[in-house]
Amino acid sequence: MRLSTFMRASVVAGGLATTALLGGGTAFAATSTTVTPSSSLCHVKAIYGNTPINSSPSTGSSVVGHLTKGVWYASGCSPVAGGSYSACYYNSNAWYLVTAPTRGYVKYYCVEAEISA
């Protein structure tokens, strides 16, 4: 099952403990701002080319690397709450922690997530 599909479906069903309603009616769930990724279980893949990796979950933080479109990278399993952004056709403040190619945060709606267990 793709994690992003599961997470988005859970939000609609109200199945997650923490839910935030954002401008424009976009809702997401975030568990914590500190996540230890389980690199053997969770991965993200950039939907668009050259997706930036920020040093913290904020567009104001420095860009420390980029994800290549179509390549799977180790990540945290749950989105984290951070700074708001408008990207990849959504307004949100949800981010994923990635550990490769460098440790940092990518915008939730700019990647596809997967649990590979």
C-alpha positions in Angstrom: 0.0 0.0 0.0 1.3 3.4 -0.8 1.7 5.5 2.4 0.5 8.7 0.8 -2.7 7.1 -0.3 -3.2 5.6 3.1 -2.4 8.9 4.9 -4.7 10.9 2.7 -7.5 8.3 3.0 -7.1 8.2 6.8 -7.5 12.0 7.0 -10.7 11.9 5.0 -12.0 9.1 7.2 -10.9 11.0 10.4 -8.8 8.0 11.3 -5.7 9.8 12.5 -5.2 11.4 16.0 -3.9 14.7 14.9 -5.5 16.6 12.0 -4.9 20.1 10.9 -7.3 22.0 8.5 -5.4 24.4 6.3 -6.5 27.2 4.0 -8.4 26.0 1.0 -9.8 23.0 2.7 -6.6 20.9 2.5 -6.2 18.6 5.6 -3.3 16.5 6.6 -2.1 14.6 9.7 1.3 15.1 11.3 2.6 13.1 14.2 5.6 15.1 15.4 8.3 17.5 14.3 11.0 15.0 15.2 10.9 11.8 13.3 13.4 8.9 13.3 13.1 7.4 9.8 12.9 3.7 9.4 14.9 3.5 6.2 14.3 -0.1 5.6 10.5 0.4 5.6 9.6 3.8 4.2 10.7 5.6 1.1 9.7 8.6 -1.0 10.0 9.3 -4.7 10.0 12.8 -6.2 7.0 13.4 -8.5 8.6 16.3 -10.1 12.2 16.9 -11.2 14.9 18.4 -8.9 12.7 18.5 -5.8 14.6 20.5 -3.1 15.6 19.1 0.3 15.5 21.7 3.0 17.6 21.6 6.1 14.4 22.1 8.3 10.7 21.7 7.5 10.5 25.3 6.2 10.8 27.0 2.8 13.0 29.6 4.6 15.6 27.1 5.5 18.6 26.4 3.3 18.4 23.8 0.5 20.9 21.0 1.2 20.2 18.8 -1.8 17.6 17.7 -4.4 15.7 14.5 -5.1 15.8 13.2 -8.6 12.4 12.5 -10.2 11.5 8.8 -10.2 14.2 7.6 -7.7 13.2 6.1 -4.3 14.9 7.5 -1.2 14.9 6.4 2.5 12.4 8.5 4.6 10.5 8.8 7.7 7.1 7.0 7.7 4.9 9.9 8.9 4.7 13.5 7.7 5.8 16.2 10.1 4.3 19.6 10.6 6.5 22.5 9.5 6.4 25.8 7.7 3.5 26.5 5.2 4.1 26.3 1.5 2.3 26.4 -1.8 3.8 23.8 -4.1 2.9 20.8 -6.3 -0.7 22.0 -6.6 -1.4 22.1 -2.8 -1.1 24.5 0.1 0.2 22.6 3.1 2.6 22.5 6.0 3.3 18.8 5.9 6.9 17.6 5.2 8.7 14.2 5.0 12.1 13.7 6.6 14.6 12.1 4.1 18.0 10.6 4.9 19.4 10.2 1.4 20.9 11.6 -0.7 21.3 14.0 2.3 19.3 14.4 5.5 16.6 17.0 5.3 12.9 17.7 4.6 10.9 17.5 1.4 7.4 18.8 0.8 4.7 16.2 1.4 2.8 16.8 -1.8 5.8 16.9 -4.0 6.7 13.2 -3.4 5.0 9.8 -3.4 5.5 7.7 -0.3 5.6 4.0 0.1 5.9 1.4 2.9 8.0 -1.4 1.5 7.6 -3.9 4.3 
